[in-house]
Amino acid sequence: MRPPDDSKTEDAATPARMLASAGLALSMPLTLVGPFVVGYWLDWRLQTTPLCFALLGVAGLVSGGRLLYRLWRQFG
């Protein structure tokens, strides 16, 4: 049986986890798709067809993986 103080702490942690999940749901698509879109636009403007798209795409994938790893370490 848990002491009564633990239930208050657990209830307070629930909104924090919900906000973290909402942040993840918003940041992951922007982290993964945003660099590809910006890279495509830069390639179109600068006439450097695969260069910016590939570089920014890889940076977005690395950043997304790093974000997932940090959240996994925080809540895991």
Legacy VTK file of the C-alpha trace (Angstrom):
# vtk DataFile Version 3.0
C-alpha trace
ASCII
DATASET POLYDATA
POINTS 76 float
0.000 0.000 0.000
1.310 3.439 -0.960
1.511 6.355 1.410
-0.977 9.141 0.602
1.775 11.533 -0.546
2.701 9.313 -3.500
-0.720 9.649 -5.112
-0.448 13.450 -5.069
2.962 13.308 -6.683
1.722 10.874 -9.314
-1.329 13.067 -10.048
0.941 16.088 -10.475
3.207 14.181 -12.874
0.357 13.245 -15.214
-0.080 16.743 -16.778
3.689 16.996 -17.234
3.721 13.709 -19.152
0.767 14.821 -21.245
2.550 18.064 -22.132
5.707 16.136 -23.013
3.678 13.877 -25.297
2.053 16.880 -26.961
5.471 18.455 -27.426
6.753 15.284 -29.018
3.733 15.076 -31.302
4.379 18.619 -32.516
8.159 18.631 -32.640
8.807 15.332 -34.410
7.045 16.191 -37.687
8.623 19.641 -37.736
12.056 18.234 -36.947
11.818 15.587 -39.657
9.879 17.346 -42.430
11.008 20.952 -41.940
14.636 20.510 -43.002
13.597 18.614 -46.146
11.222 21.410 -47.144
13.800 24.121 -46.477
16.468 22.114 -48.314
14.185 21.673 -51.320
13.450 25.402 -51.379
17.151 26.297 -51.081
18.033 23.886 -53.886
15.373 25.473 -56.073
16.653 29.002 -55.315
20.381 28.242 -55.539
20.243 25.671 -58.372
22.120 23.059 -56.288
19.670 20.226 -56.790
20.514 17.479 -54.275
22.986 19.280 -52.006
20.875 21.301 -49.527
18.051 18.759 -49.548
20.427 15.951 -48.584
22.439 17.905 -46.022
19.450 19.405 -44.236
17.559 16.111 -44.477
20.353 14.237 -42.722
20.560 16.999 -40.104
16.812 16.682 -39.499
17.019 12.913 -39.124
19.894 13.182 -36.657
18.070 15.879 -34.718
14.885 13.788 -34.591
16.811 10.759 -33.370
18.514 12.842 -30.717
15.156 14.219 -29.569
13.700 10.719 -29.274
16.743 9.505 -27.364
16.551 12.394 -24.887
12.851 11.795 -24.269
13.444 8.054 -23.880
16.165 8.715 -21.303
13.971 11.233 -19.471
10.845 9.078 -19.216
12.342 5.612 -19.486
LINES 1 77
76 0 1 2 3 4 5 6 7 8 9 10 11 12 13 14 15 16 17 18 19 20 21 22 23 24 25 26 27 28 29 30 31 32 33 34 35 36 37 38 39 40 41 42 43 44 45 46 47 48 49 50 51 52 53 54 55 56 57 58 59 60 61 62 63 64 65 66 67 68 69 70 71 72 73 74 75
